[in-house]
Amino acid sequence: MLYENDFITLTLDGESVIMETIKSGFPLKSFDRVTRELPRLRITSFPELRSALSAEGAVTEIGQYAPEIEITLSADKMKAEAVILLTEEELAERKQSLPAYVDRLLDESRIIHGRCPIDWDAVKPRQTILAAKGTEPVKGRDAQLTYIEAPERRPVIREDGSANYYEMNFVKHIKKGDWLGEKLPAQEGSSGWDVTGGQIQAKRGLDAKLVYDRKSVEEIEEGGRTVLRAIHGGVLDYHNQIVGVGRQLMIDGDVGPETGSVTFDGTVIISGTVLAGYSVNATGDISVGAKEGVTNAKEIRSEQADIYIQGGVFGGGSTVLEASGTIFIKHANDCCLFAHTVQAGLYILGSHVAADYVHVDRHKGKIIGGKTESVYLIECAYAGNHHERSTELIACGIDKEALHIEIQQLAQTIKDLQKQITTLESHADPLEPMKDTLPPPQREAYDKIQQMIRTNTDEVFALDGIIQKKLHTIKTAVRPKIEITKEANAGVTIQVVAKSTVLTSPTRGVFELTDGVLNI
């Protein structure tokens, strides 16, 4: 006999629990009290129990009588739990013997790894407690890449907050064999174990690839790591995030009659100046060290990098400076500056400037006369002068709609090229196995088709690169604005996108569009 009252009796037959209904009317919800007194009782069908409670004289199997403690194993075998089905009185009586009993149950279930201590003083009836926990595998460390640091090309900020554009660590010289980076290889992980002692293999760390210019940098295995070292001397070159060593041309003196105009694939470092009428064109950085700057040079152009003029430029209305990166300059007089970013220390006077960003020292820098155009930002301390010299400041922003149209057109061109490639491959593939035995006219036609495939494929990659750049421009675009920290004088034109005004009295501030209106 397990339980009895005026309505029912519960008896045990093997592992089955049999209920005899003496009198109908025992509420089903009162059965909660019965199960609390008998935590090992598991009802198999509540509909049958409900029906039996109303059938006087009925004898019905209503459930199973579970073991005092059950061990359950998770599907992944990483966790074993003990389900405690003892009453509070039974727990108190058997507290001393339960640890050994649970250990025996775990042994019978072949749970041998990660057994957990159990605080039997805190265990309650019907509680499920953690009996064993597996050890998770530990993924191996990913490959670690480290590269040489490039010099930070930005002006030194003085104590008063102004910028020193005259001394910059512009070029980092590299000697043959210098360390340029390294990779620590990915490591194997640590195996895990499930609670039955089964081994769980760990994942190896992810590999990573060193990115470098293979013409100027080589990989060398040294002490279990892969090291990048310079094949030849030169200057550090981080072009498109690829570390390399650029060729350098050192000119000890001026670019002038003794050297002629200079064109060089690499970095050009000039200790003197560029004399009137002469040019410097380079793929890499161009540094002009003369403190007196440059006067009436024809042009200074960097195709892929930056230009640093330690002094200023007196252009006489003809000098052109152009860089794909940044132009760092002390001052600019009557010249043209074209770059991604223009950084000027003292002033820009009577010049034409076109860049994404134009920074003239915000504490004392001046833009007087000429036209300064930016895509996103123009900042300076003073604009124009008290004589009301005409000065144009324009922040035009980008036309996202136009860029989207260009992207769609480029995407269509790529689609057309890919279609051409597919057609060409359909002609070339059948000839591939016999290409070496083709008669000369057919072999010539085959080679021509292959060349067209390569040309079209290269064009697809190039166009895709252009699309990615335009998408990046759209994604990273910021609102255009003009910031004048001290004073913008009368006669200064402020234009943001298509809205413009000519100042009639001195003012200062950040000028941008608010709800389509220029805030002046």
C-alpha positions in Angstrom: 0.0 0.0 0.0 1.4 3.4 -1.1 -1.5 5.7 -0.2 -5.1 5.6 0.9 -8.0 7.9 1.9 -11.8 7.8 1.9 -11.9 7.9 -1.9 -8.9 6.0 -3.3 -6.2 3.5 -2.5 -2.8 3.3 -4.3 -0.9 0.0 -4.3 2.3 -1.1 -6.0 2.4 -4.0 -8.4 6.0 -4.4 -9.6 6.7 -0.9 -11.0 3.1 -0.1 -11.8 0.9 2.0 -9.5 -2.7 0.7 -9.3 -5.6 2.9 -8.1 -8.8 1.5 -6.7 -11.7 4.0 -6.6 -13.6 3.4 -3.4 -15.8 6.4 -3.8 -16.1 8.9 -6.6 -15.7 12.7 -6.1 -12.0 13.0 -5.3 -10.9 16.2 -7.2 -8.2 15.8 -9.8 -6.5 19.0 -8.6 -6.1 17.4 -5.1 -3.9 14.8 -6.7 -1.1 17.4 -6.4 -1.0 16.6 -2.7 -0.7 12.9 -3.4 2.2 13.4 -5.8 3.9 15.6 -3.2 3.7 12.8 -0.7 4.8 10.3 -3.3 7.5 12.0 -5.4 8.3 8.7 -7.1 4.8 8.5 -8.6 4.6 9.3 -12.3 1.2 9.6 -13.8 1.1 8.2 -17.3 -2.3 9.5 -18.4 -4.2 12.3 -16.8 -7.3 11.6 -18.9 -7.4 8.0 -17.6 -6.9 9.2 -14.1 -9.8 11.7 -14.4 -12.0 9.0 -15.7 -11.0 6.5 -13.0 -11.7 9.0 -10.2 -15.3 9.2 -11.2 -15.8 5.5 -11.7 -16.6 4.0 -8.3 -15.1 0.5 -7.9 -12.7 0.9 -10.8 -9.2 -0.6 -10.6 -6.9 1.3 -12.9 -3.2 1.4 -13.6 -2.5 5.2 -13.4 1.3 5.3 -13.5 4.8 4.0 -12.8 6.8 4.0 -9.6 10.2 5.5 -10.5 13.5 4.7 -8.8 14.5 6.8 -5.8 17.1 8.6 -7.8 17.3 8.5 -11.6 20.4 9.4 -13.7 19.7 11.1 -17.0 22.2 11.7 -19.7 22.0 14.6 -22.2 21.9 13.8 -25.9 25.4 15.1 -26.5 26.7 13.2 -23.4 28.1 16.4 -22.0 25.8 16.5 -18.9 24.5 13.9 -16.4 21.8 14.8 -14.0 20.4 13.1 -10.9 16.6 13.4 -10.4 15.9 13.2 -6.7 12.5 11.4 -6.0 12.8 11.0 -2.3 10.6 12.7 0.3 12.1 15.2 2.8 12.0 12.6 5.5 13.8 10.0 3.3 16.4 12.6 2.4 17.1 13.4 6.0 17.2 9.7 7.0 19.6 8.7 4.1 21.8 11.8 3.9 24.9 9.9 4.9 24.4 7.0 2.4 23.2 9.0 -0.6 26.7 10.1 -1.9 27.8 6.5 -2.2 24.5 5.5 -3.7 24.7 8.2 -6.4 28.3 7.2 -7.2 27.1 3.6 -7.7 24.3 4.8 -10.0 26.8 6.9 -12.0 29.1 3.9 -12.2 26.3 1.7 -13.5 25.5 4.4 -16.1 29.2 4.5 -17.0 29.5 8.2 -16.1 33.2 8.4 -15.3 34.3 12.0 -16.2 33.5 15.3 -14.7 31.6 14.3 -11.6 30.3 17.2 -9.6 30.1 17.6 -5.8 26.6 17.7 -4.4 25.5 19.7 -1.4 23.0 17.2 0.0 22.0 19.7 2.7 20.5 21.9 0.0 18.8 19.1 -2.0 15.0 19.1 -2.2 12.5 16.5 -3.3 11.8 16.4 -7.0 14.9 18.4 -7.6 17.2 17.8 -10.6 20.8 18.3 -9.8 24.0 18.3 -11.9 25.9 15.1 -11.3 28.6 15.3 -13.9 29.7 17.8 -16.5 31.8 17.1 -19.6 34.9 19.2 -20.5 34.3 21.3 -23.6 37.0 21.2 -26.3 39.0 24.4 -26.6 39.5 25.7 -30.1 43.1 26.4 -31.0 44.5 29.9 -31.2 44.0 31.5 -34.6 47.0 32.5 -36.6 48.3 35.9 -35.4 49.5 38.5 -37.9 51.7 41.4 -37.0 53.0 44.1 -39.3 55.5 46.9 -39.0 53.9 50.2 -38.0 53.8 52.9 -40.6 54.7 56.4 -39.5 51.6 58.4 -38.5 51.3 61.2 -41.0 49.8 63.9 -39.1 51.0 67.3 -37.7 52.5 67.5 -34.3 50.0 69.3 -32.0 51.6 72.0 -29.8 50.7 72.8 -26.2 48.4 75.6 -27.4 46.5 73.2 -29.6 48.0 74.5 -32.9 49.6 72.2 -35.4 53.2 72.1 -36.5 53.3 71.2 -40.2 57.0 71.9 -40.6 58.5 68.7 -39.0 56.9 65.4 -39.8 58.1 61.8 -39.7 57.0 61.4 -43.3 59.1 58.5 -44.7 60.2 55.3 -43.0 63.5 54.0 -44.5 63.9 50.3 -44.8 67.2 48.3 -45.2 67.5 45.0 -46.9 66.6 42.2 -44.5 64.5 44.4 -42.2 61.6 42.9 -40.3 58.3 43.9 -41.9 55.9 41.5 -40.2 55.3 38.0 -39.1 52.7 35.3 -38.6 52.4 33.0 -35.6 50.8 29.8 -37.0 47.4 28.6 -35.9 47.5 26.1 -33.1 45.9 22.8 -32.4 43.1 23.0 -29.8 42.7 21.0 -26.5 40.4 18.0 -26.7 37.3 17.8 -24.6 35.7 14.8 -22.9 32.1 13.8 -22.4 30.9 12.4 -19.1 31.2 8.8 -20.4 34.9 9.4 -21.1 34.5 9.9 -24.8 37.1 12.2 -26.4 35.8 15.3 -28.3 38.2 16.6 -30.9 39.0 20.3 -30.8 39.0 22.5 -33.8 42.3 23.9 -35.0 42.7 27.7 -35.0 41.9 29.5 -38.2 44.7 30.2 -40.5 45.4 33.7 -41.9 47.4 35.0 -44.8 50.2 37.5 -44.7 49.5 40.2 -47.3 52.6 41.7 -48.9 54.3 42.8 -52.1 56.1 39.7 -53.4 58.4 41.8 -55.5 59.9 43.5 -52.5 59.2 41.3 -49.5 59.8 37.6 -48.9 58.6 35.0 -46.4 61.2 33.3 -44.2 60.5 30.5 -41.6 62.2 31.5 -38.4 61.7 29.6 -35.1 58.3 28.3 -35.8 56.9 31.5 -37.3 56.7 33.1 -40.7 58.6 36.3 -40.9 58.4 39.0 -43.6 61.7 40.6 -44.6 62.7 43.2 -47.1 64.3 41.9 -50.3 65.9 45.2 -50.9 66.3 48.6 -49.3 63.9 51.5 -49.9 61.0 53.1 -48.1 58.1 51.5 -46.3 55.1 51.3 -48.6 51.6 50.5 -47.4 49.6 50.6 -50.7 46.1 49.3 -50.5 46.9 47.7 -47.1 49.7 45.6 -48.7 53.0 46.0 -47.0 56.0 46.4 -49.3 59.2 48.3 -49.9 59.0 51.0 -52.4 61.9 52.2 -54.5 63.3 55.5 -53.5 65.1 58.2 -55.2 67.2 60.5 -53.0 68.0 63.9 -54.5 70.6 65.7 -52.4 69.9 69.2 -53.5 67.3 70.7 -55.9 65.4 69.4 -58.8 66.6 71.8 -61.5 69.1 72.1 -64.3 71.4 69.4 -62.9 68.7 66.8 -62.6 66.0 67.8 -65.0 62.4 67.2 -64.3 62.0 63.9 -62.4 59.7 61.0 -63.2 60.1 57.9 -60.9 58.3 54.7 -60.0 58.6 54.9 -56.2 59.2 57.5 -53.5 61.2 60.7 -54.2 62.9 62.5 -51.4 64.3 65.9 -52.2 66.5 67.6 -49.6 66.3 70.9 -51.5 63.5 72.4 -53.6 61.9 72.1 -57.0 63.0 75.1 -59.1 60.9 77.2 -61.3 59.6 75.4 -64.4 60.6 71.9 -63.2 58.3 68.9 -62.3 58.4 65.9 -60.1 56.1 63.0 -60.9 56.2 59.8 -58.8 54.0 56.8 -58.0 55.0 57.0 -54.3 55.4 59.7 -51.8 57.2 63.0 -52.6 59.0 64.9 -49.9 60.5 68.4 -50.5 62.7 69.3 -47.5 63.7 72.9 -48.3 62.4 75.2 -45.5 61.9 78.0 -48.0 59.5 75.8 -49.9 58.8 75.7 -53.6 58.6 78.7 -56.0 57.0 78.6 -59.5 57.6 74.9 -60.0 55.5 73.5 -62.9 54.0 70.5 -61.1 54.5 68.0 -58.3 52.3 64.9 -58.6 52.0 61.6 -56.6 50.0 59.0 -58.4 49.4 56.7 -55.4 50.5 58.4 -52.2 51.2 61.7 -50.4 53.1 65.0 -50.9 54.9 66.7 -48.1 56.3 70.3 -48.6 58.1 71.3 -45.5 57.9 74.9 -46.5 55.2 76.6 -48.5 54.4 77.0 -52.2 54.6 80.2 -54.2 52.9 79.2 -57.4 52.8 82.3 -59.4 49.4 81.2 -60.7 50.8 78.1 -62.5 52.1 75.5 -60.0 50.0 72.3 -59.6 50.3 69.9 -56.7 48.3 66.7 -57.0 48.2 63.6 -54.8 45.9 60.6 -54.4 46.4 60.8 -50.7 47.2 63.9 -48.6 49.1 67.1 -49.4 50.9 68.4 -46.3 52.0 72.0 -46.8 53.0 75.0 -44.7 51.2 77.5 -46.9 49.9 77.8 -50.4 50.1 81.0 -52.6 48.6 81.3 -56.1 48.7 77.6 -56.9 46.4 74.6 -57.5 46.1 71.8 -54.9 44.2 68.6 -55.8 44.1 65.7 -53.3 42.0 63.5 -51.1 43.0 65.7 -48.1 44.8 69.0 -47.9 46.5 69.9 -44.6 47.8 73.4 -44.5 49.5 75.1 -41.5 49.4 78.9 -42.0 47.2 79.9 -44.9 45.9 79.2 -48.4 46.0 82.4 -50.5 44.5 83.0 -53.9 44.6 79.3 -54.8 42.3 76.7 -56.3 41.9 73.8 -53.9 39.8 70.6 -54.6 39.7 67.8 -52.1 37.5 65.6 -50.0 38.7 67.3 -46.9 40.5 70.7 -46.4 42.1 71.4 -43.0 43.8 74.7 -42.4 44.9 75.2 -38.8 41.7 75.8 -36.9 43.5 78.1 -34.3 45.1 80.6 -36.7 44.9 79.2 -40.3 43.5 81.4 -43.0 41.8 80.9 -46.4 41.9 84.2 -48.4 40.8 84.6 -52.0 40.6 81.9 -54.6 38.2 78.9 -54.6 38.4 76.1 -52.1 36.1 73.1 -52.9 35.6 70.1 -50.7 33.3 67.1 -50.8 32.8 66.9 -47.1 34.6 69.5 -45.0 36.5 72.8 -45.0 37.8 74.1 -41.7 39.9 77.1 -40.9 40.2 79.9 -38.3 39.7 82.8 -40.7 38.1 83.2 -44.2 38.6 86.2 -46.4 40.0 89.5 -45.1 38.9 93.0 -44.0 39.2 94.2 -47.5 36.4 91.9 -48.5 38.5 89.9 -50.9 36.3 87.5 -52.8 36.8 84.0 -51.3 34.7 81.0 -52.3 34.3 78.1 -49.9 32.2 75.2 -51.3 31.3 71.9 -49.6 29.4 70.1 -52.3 28.7 66.6 -50.7 28.1 63.6 -52.9 25.1 62.8 -55.2 24.2 59.3 -53.9 21.5 58.9 -56.5 23.9 59.6 -59.3 26.4 57.1 -57.8 23.7 54.5 -57.6 23.0 55.0 -61.3 26.7 54.7 -62.1 26.9 51.5 -60.1 23.9 50.0 -62.0 25.5 50.9 -65.3 28.8 49.3 -64.3 27.0 46.2 -63.1 25.3 45.9 -66.4 28.6 46.2 -68.2 30.0 43.4 -66.0 27.0 41.3 -66.8 27.5 41.9 -70.6 31.2 41.0 -70.2 30.5 37.8 -68.3 28.0 36.8 -71.1 30.8 37.4 -73.6 33.2 35.3 -71.5 30.7 32.4 -71.4 30.3 32.5 -75.2 34.0 32.6 -75.8 34.6 29.7 -73.3 32.0 27.6 -75.2 34.1 28.0 -78.3 37.4 27.4 -76.6 36.7 24.5 -74.2 36.1 21.9 -76.9 39.5 22.8 -78.4 41.4 22.6 -75.1 42.3 18.9 -75.2 43.7 19.1 -78.7 45.2 22.6 -78.7 48.8 21.4 -79.1 47.8 19.5 -82.3 45.7 22.2 -84.0 46.8 23.5 -87.4 48.4 27.0 -87.2 45.3 29.0 -88.3 43.1 27.2 -85.7 45.7 27.5 -83.0 46.0 31.2 -83.7 42.2 31.6 -83.4 42.2 29.5 -80.2 45.0 31.7 -78.6 43.1 34.8 -79.7 39.9 33.6 -78.0 41.9 32.9 -74.8 43.4 36.3 -74.8 39.9 37.9 -75.2 38.8 35.8 -72.2 41.7 37.1 -70.1 41.1 40.7 -71.2 37.4 40.5 -70.4 38.1 38.8 -67.1 40.6 41.5 -66.1 38.1 44.2 -67.0 35.4 42.5 -64.9 37.7 42.6 -61.9 38.6 46.2 -62.5 35.0 47.3 -62.8 34.1 45.4 -59.7 36.8 47.3 -57.8 35.3 50.6 -59.0 31.8 49.5 -57.9 33.2 48.5 -54.4 34.8 52.0 -54.1 31.6 53.7 -55.1 29.6 51.6 -52.6 32.2 52.5 -49.9 31.8 56.2 -50.7 28.0 55.9 -50.4 28.3 54.0 -47.1 30.9 56.3 -45.5 29.6 59.6 -46.7 29.1 62.3 -44.1 27.1 65.5 -44.2 29.1 68.3 -45.9 29.9 71.4 -43.8 32.2 74.4 -43.5 33.6 75.3 -40.1 35.2 78.7 -39.4 36.3 79.0 -35.8 37.3 82.7 -35.6 36.0 84.9 -38.3 34.6 84.8 -41.8 34.7 88.3 -43.3 32.3 90.0 -45.7 32.8 89.0 -49.3 33.2 85.3 -48.5 30.9 83.0 -50.4 29.6 80.0 -48.3 28.1 77.2 -50.4 26.9 73.9 -49.1 25.6 71.5 -51.7 23.4 73.8 -53.9 22.7 76.5 -51.3 25.0 79.5 -51.1 25.2 83.0 -49.8 27.8 85.9 -49.9 28.5 87.2 -46.4 27.9 90.9 -45.9 29.2 91.1 -42.3 31.7 89.1 -40.2 30.5 85.8 -38.7 31.7 82.4 -37.6 30.4 78.9 -36.9 29.6 75.6 -38.5 27.7 76.1 -41.8 25.6 73.2 -43.1 22.2 72.4 -44.4 19.4 72.0 -41.9 16.1 70.8 -43.5 17.5 72.0 -46.8 18.2 75.5 -45.5 21.8 76.9 -45.1 22.1 78.0 -41.5 23.6 81.4 -41.9 
